[in-house]
Amino acid sequence: MSITLIALGFAVMLALMFLSLPVAFCIIAVGTLGGYLAYGMPLVDMMGGVVWGTLNNSVMTAIPLFMLLGEILLRGGIADKMFDALAVWLGRLPGGLLHTNIGTCALFSATSGSSVATAATVGTVALPALQARGYPLAASLGSLAAGGTLGILIPPSVNLLVYGSLANVSVGQLFIAGVVPGLVMTALFSLYIFVFHSKAGRNDRGVDLPMSDKIALLRHLVPPGVIFLVVMGSIYGGLATPTESAALGVMVSLFFVWRAGRLQWSLLEHCFTQSARTTGMVVLIIVCALLLNVTLSMLGAAQAVTQWVATLGLNQITLLLLLVVFYIILGMFMDAMSMLVLTVPIAVPMVIAVGVDPVWFGIFIVVMCEIALITPPVGMNLFVVQGLRRDGGSFSDVVVGALPYVFIMIGFTVLLILWPDLALWLPKSMSGS
């Protein structure tokens, strides 16, 4: 199979997406048509087995469970109390409640697994408080949009779960590899606020509280901390698979919501319905991507790309920098999940051919997805945060506020390329290698 045909197929998919056709349809249309033209009906006949095998995979069960976990925390009021607790501590830093936005997003990310849910949840709580205290609008909106992106990097992450399924990489290794990069990204966001927004707004939340009351508020940080420890600890303690750990996380979250007196049938109904809708969308895209994988595998696309890269004589760093440019451009016109499932089948064999660790590449591609979430015109988090506004202001406010964080993420990606152990040190240490 020639590189020209691969590029043509990719271009056709992008063209169909630009026509506003569903992403899953675009992927399966190109995959099925390509396979049929090359091999005829036998390839089409075997796709039923691929669909069954995909949906019968236990890892797929973890997706609705992590979606449900995020919904329970979103509707259970846990984020409100997290924000209040962090506000009396982080709000004292130069930059005030903007630090609280980042801290709350990071903490919520450790239980949610979804960037959109993180941005929506924290934004709903934080935006009224920021506006009432005179924080610059663009800075407030940008910190919420960027902070929300941490939802797909800090484990548990649905995007890392999907990458692991597509690339046949250990989900547990991916989860632990995302911890240090997630913390470093959080620190970089706060450092930017410290330097450039040190005099933004005011923070009067808890300023006059005695220390004993401030310490007492820390109890609201217990639920996300416990859920994170249960999910990650059960995986690395050998007690549960990622799917089983997701189920444990759901049970623990239900307990905390019950303790808060908010566990009602109406809440559960809404959580289950919304989780089912989101899961249906994600799983449909994954199934179509795996069907495309079958076509690409039978046509020898991975081998063709690998050989093409070898003929270019690119070293590892040059190839990765080219991929950074490619993903930034692609992310401007495609949502993060679609970008992930569309490029993994081709990109993974390509980078493995030049010696890139597939676990490290999982973190790399998720950071690229983070950038896609806040780059216009199709940055999902930008639209989520804009939708939380009550003043009906210009969309450009969100874009201007989020743009500095895009450059921070690009700089972080370069650091990740030059220092791979930023992502690999922790999984290597925990595996004893």
C-alpha positions in Angstrom: 0.0 0.0 0.0 1.4 3.4 -1.0 1.7 6.4 1.3 -0.3 8.3 -1.3 -3.3 6.1 -0.8 -3.0 6.4 3.0 -2.9 10.2 2.7 -5.8 10.1 0.3 -7.9 8.0 2.7 -7.1 10.4 5.6 -7.9 13.4 3.5 -11.3 11.9 2.5 -12.1 11.3 6.2 -11.3 14.9 7.0 -13.3 16.2 4.1 -16.4 14.2 5.2 -16.0 15.5 8.8 -15.8 19.1 7.4 -19.2 18.4 5.8 -20.5 18.0 9.4 -21.1 14.2 9.0 -20.8 12.1 12.1 -17.3 11.2 13.0 -18.1 7.5 13.3 -19.7 7.4 9.9 -16.7 9.1 8.3 -14.3 6.6 9.8 -16.3 3.5 8.9 -17.2 4.7 5.4 -13.5 5.1 4.5 -12.5 1.8 6.2 -15.3 -0.3 4.7 -15.0 1.2 1.2 -11.2 0.8 1.2 -11.4 -2.8 2.4 -14.1 -3.7 0.0 -12.2 -2.3 -3.0 -9.1 -4.1 -2.0 -10.4 -7.5 -0.8 -14.1 -7.6 -1.6 -16.9 -9.0 0.6 -14.8 -11.3 2.8 -13.4 -8.3 4.7 -16.8 -6.8 5.2 -18.1 -10.2 6.4 -15.4 -10.5 9.1 -16.3 -7.0 10.6 -19.2 -8.5 12.6 -16.6 -10.5 14.5 -14.5 -7.4 15.1 -17.5 -5.5 16.5 -18.4 -8.4 18.8 -14.9 -8.9 20.0 -14.5 -5.2 20.7 -17.7 -4.8 22.7 -17.1 -8.1 24.5 -13.7 -6.7 25.8 -13.8 -6.1 29.5 -11.8 -2.9 29.1 -14.7 -1.4 27.3 -16.8 -1.8 30.4 -14.6 0.7 32.2 -15.6 3.5 29.9 -19.3 3.7 31.1 -18.2 3.2 34.7 -15.7 6.1 34.6 -18.3 8.2 32.8 -20.8 7.4 35.6 -18.2 8.2 38.2 -17.8 11.7 36.8 -21.5 12.2 36.5 -22.1 11.2 40.1 -19.5 13.6 41.4 -20.8 16.3 39.0 -24.4 16.0 40.3 -23.6 15.1 43.9 -22.4 18.5 44.9 -18.9 17.4 45.8 -17.2 19.9 43.5 -18.9 22.8 45.3 -17.3 21.9 48.6 -14.0 21.2 47.0 -13.9 24.7 45.6 -14.8 26.2 48.9 -12.1 24.3 50.7 -9.4 25.1 48.2 -10.4 28.8 48.0 -9.5 29.5 51.7 -6.0 28.1 51.1 -5.0 28.6 47.4 -7.0 31.9 47.2 -4.3 33.5 49.4 -1.7 33.2 46.7 -1.0 36.1 44.2 -3.7 35.5 41.6 -6.3 34.5 44.2 -9.2 32.4 43.1 -7.6 31.7 39.7 -5.3 29.3 41.5 -8.4 27.7 43.1 -9.8 27.1 39.6 -6.6 25.2 38.6 -6.4 23.3 41.9 -10.1 22.3 41.9 -9.8 21.2 38.2 -6.8 19.1 39.1 -8.4 17.5 42.1 -11.7 16.8 40.2 -9.7 15.4 37.3 -8.3 12.7 39.6 -11.9 11.3 39.9 -13.7 12.4 36.7 -11.6 11.3 33.7 -13.4 13.8 31.4 -12.2 17.2 30.5 -15.6 18.5 29.5 -17.1 17.3 32.8 -14.3 18.9 34.7 -14.6 22.3 32.9 -18.4 22.3 33.2 -18.4 21.3 36.9 -15.7 23.7 38.2 -16.9 26.5 35.9 -20.4 26.3 37.2 -19.2 26.7 40.8 -16.3 29.2 40.2 -17.5 31.6 37.5 -20.1 33.4 39.6 -17.6 33.8 42.5 -14.9 35.2 40.1 -17.3 37.7 38.5 -18.6 38.9 41.8 -15.1 39.6 43.0 -13.9 41.5 39.9 -11.5 39.1 38.3 -10.6 39.8 34.7 -13.1 38.0 32.5 -10.6 36.6 30.0 -8.3 35.3 32.7 -11.2 33.7 34.6 -12.6 31.9 31.5 -9.1 30.9 30.3 -8.1 29.3 33.6 -11.3 27.3 33.6 -11.0 26.1 30.0 -7.3 25.2 30.5 -7.8 23.7 33.9 -10.5 21.5 32.6 -8.1 19.9 30.1 -6.4 18.2 33.0 -9.3 15.8 33.1 -7.9 13.6 30.4 -4.3 13.6 31.6 -4.6 13.1 35.4 -5.8 9.5 35.9 -8.3 8.0 35.7 -8.6 9.2 32.1 -11.1 8.0 29.5 -8.7 9.1 26.7 -5.8 7.1 28.1 -8.2 4.1 28.5 -9.2 4.4 24.8 -5.6 4.8 23.7 -4.6 1.7 25.7 -7.4 -0.3 23.9 -6.4 0.9 20.5 -2.6 0.6 20.9 -2.7 -2.6 23.0 -0.9 -0.9 25.9 -1.4 -1.5 29.6 -4.0 0.9 30.9 -2.5 0.7 34.4 0.9 1.8 33.1 -0.7 4.6 31.2 -2.6 5.8 34.3 0.4 5.9 36.5 2.5 7.5 33.7 0.0 10.4 33.7 0.4 11.3 37.3 3.7 13.3 37.2 2.9 15.1 33.9 -0.5 16.0 35.3 1.0 17.5 38.4 3.7 19.3 36.5 1.1 20.8 34.1 -0.9 21.9 37.1 2.1 23.6 38.6 2.9 25.4 35.3 -0.6 26.7 35.0 -0.4 28.1 38.6 3.0 29.5 37.9 1.7 31.4 34.9 -1.1 32.9 37.1 1.4 33.8 39.8 3.5 35.7 37.4 1.0 37.4 35.1 -2.2 37.6 37.2 -0.8 38.3 40.6 -3.1 41.3 41.2 -6.2 39.8 39.7 -9.4 40.4 41.7 -9.8 39.8 45.4 -10.4 36.8 47.5 -12.7 37.3 50.5 -13.7 33.7 50.9 -12.6 32.5 54.3 -10.2 35.4 54.9 -11.5 36.0 58.4 -11.9 32.3 59.3 -9.9 31.0 62.2 -7.3 28.4 61.4 -9.3 25.7 63.0 -12.2 26.3 60.6 -9.9 26.4 57.6 -8.4 23.0 58.7 -12.0 21.7 59.2 -12.8 22.6 55.6 -10.1 20.2 54.4 -12.5 17.4 55.1 -14.2 18.3 51.8 -11.1 17.2 50.0 -11.3 13.7 51.4 -13.9 12.3 48.9 -11.8 12.9 45.7 -8.7 11.8 47.5 -10.2 8.6 48.7 -11.7 7.8 45.3 -8.4 8.4 43.6 -6.6 6.1 46.1 -9.2 3.4 45.7 -9.1 3.5 41.9 -5.3 3.7 41.5 -4.4 1.7 44.6 -6.6 -1.2 43.6 -5.0 -1.4 40.2 -1.4 -1.3 41.5 -2.1 -3.3 44.5 -3.1 -6.1 42.2 -6.6 -6.2 43.7 -8.5 -5.1 40.6 -8.4 -4.6 36.9 -9.0 -1.1 35.5 -12.7 -2.0 35.0 -13.1 -3.4 38.5 -11.4 -0.3 39.9 -13.8 1.9 38.0 -16.7 0.0 39.6 -15.1 0.4 43.1 -14.8 4.2 42.4 -18.5 4.4 41.5 -19.4 2.6 44.8 -17.2 4.9 46.9 -18.6 8.0 45.1 -22.2 6.8 45.8 -21.3 6.4 49.5 -20.0 10.0 49.7 -23.0 11.4 47.9 -25.2 9.4 50.3 -23.3 10.8 53.3 -23.9 14.3 51.9 -27.7 13.6 51.8 -28.0 14.0 48.1 -28.5 10.5 46.9 -31.9 10.5 45.2 -33.5 8.5 42.4 -33.8 11.6 40.2 -30.0 12.1 40.6 -29.3 8.5 39.7 -31.6 8.6 36.7 -29.9 11.6 35.3 -26.4 10.2 35.9 -27.3 6.9 34.3 -29.0 8.5 31.3 -26.2 11.0 30.6 -23.5 8.4 31.1 -25.2 6.1 28.6 -25.4 8.8 26.0 -21.8 9.8 26.3 -20.7 6.2 26.4 -22.7 5.3 23.3 -20.9 8.1 21.4 -17.4 7.2 22.6 -17.8 3.4 22.0 -19.3 3.9 18.6 -16.3 5.9 17.5 -14.0 3.3 19.0 -15.7 0.4 17.2 -15.5 2.2 13.9 -11.8 3.0 14.6 -11.1 -0.6 15.2 -12.9 -1.6 12.0 -10.7 0.9 10.2 -7.7 -0.8 11.9 -8.7 -4.1 10.3 -8.6 -2.5 6.9 -5.3 -0.8 7.5 -3.8 -4.0 8.9 -4.9 -6.1 5.9 -3.7 -3.4 3.5 -0.3 -3.2 5.2 -0.6 0.5 6.0 1.5 0.3 9.2 4.3 -1.3 7.4 4.1 1.2 4.5 4.2 4.1 6.9 7.1 2.6 8.9 9.1 2.1 5.7 8.3 5.6 4.5 9.5 7.1 7.8 12.7 5.0 7.5 13.4 6.4 4.1 13.1 10.0 5.4 16.0 9.4 7.8 14.2 11.3 10.6 15.5 10.9 14.1 13.2 10.5 17.0 13.1 14.2 18.2 12.5 15.5 14.6 9.7 13.1 14.0 8.0 14.0 17.3 8.3 17.7 16.7 6.7 17.2 13.3 3.9 15.3 15.0 3.4 18.2 17.4 2.8 20.6 14.5 0.6 18.1 12.8 -1.6 17.5 15.9 -1.9 21.2 16.7 -3.2 21.9 13.2 -5.5 18.9 13.3 -6.8 19.8 16.7 -8.0 23.1 15.5 -10.6 21.4 13.3 -11.3 18.1 15.1 -12.4 17.2 18.6 -9.9 15.4 20.9 -11.5 11.9 20.9 -11.9 11.8 17.2 -8.3 12.9 16.7 -7.1 10.2 19.1 -8.9 7.3 17.5 -8.3 8.5 13.9 -4.5 8.8 14.2 -3.4 6.1 16.7 -3.5 3.2 14.2 -1.0 5.0 12.0 1.0 7.0 14.5 1.9 4.3 17.0 3.7 1.9 14.5 5.5 5.0 13.1 6.9 6.2 16.4 7.7 2.7 17.7 9.8 2.3 14.5 12.1 5.1 15.8 12.2 3.7 19.3 9.5 5.7 21.1 8.0 4.0 24.1 4.2 3.4 23.5 3.4 4.3 27.1 5.2 7.6 26.7 3.5 8.2 23.4 0.1 7.7 25.1 0.9 10.7 27.4 2.2 12.7 24.4 -0.9 12.2 22.3 -3.2 13.0 25.3 -1.3 16.3 25.8 -1.9 17.0 22.1 -5.6 16.3 22.8 -5.5 18.7 25.7 -4.3 21.4 23.3 -7.1 20.5 20.9 -9.6 21.2 23.6 -8.7 24.9 23.9 -7.7 25.8 20.3 -10.3 27.5 18.2 -12.4 27.1 16.2 -13.4 23.6 17.5 -12.0 23.7 21.0 -14.6 21.8 23.1 -13.7 23.3 26.4 -13.9 26.8 25.0 -17.5 26.2 24.0 -18.3 24.6 27.4 -16.9 27.6 29.4 -18.6 30.1 27.0 -21.9 28.3 27.6 -21.6 28.9 31.3 -21.6 32.7 30.9 -24.8 34.5 31.7 -23.8 37.8 30.1 -23.8 36.5 26.5 -20.4 38.0 25.9 -18.0 37.5 23.0 -16.5 34.1 22.4 -13.2 35.9 21.8 -12.9 36.4 25.6 -12.5 32.7 26.2 -10.0 32.3 23.3 -7.8 35.2 24.5 -7.8 33.8 28.0 -7.0 30.3 27.0 -4.3 31.1 24.4 -1.4 31.5 26.9 -2.1 28.0 28.2 -1.8 26.6 24.7 1.8 27.9 24.6 2.4 26.5 28.1 1.3 23.1 26.9 3.5 23.3 23.8 6.4 24.2 26.0 5.6 21.3 28.3 5.4 18.9 25.2 8.9 20.0 24.2 10.1 19.3 27.7 8.4 15.9 27.6 10.2 15.1 24.3 13.6 16.1 25.7 13.0 14.4 29.0 10.9 11.3 28.5 11.4 10.1 32.1 9.0 12.9 33.1 6.3 10.4 32.1 8.2 7.1 32.4 10.0 7.4 35.7 7.0 6.6 37.9 5.8 3.5 36.0 9.4 2.2 35.8 9.8 2.8 39.5 6.6 1.0 40.4 7.3 -1.9 38.1 10.9 -2.2 39.5 12.5 -1.9 36.0 
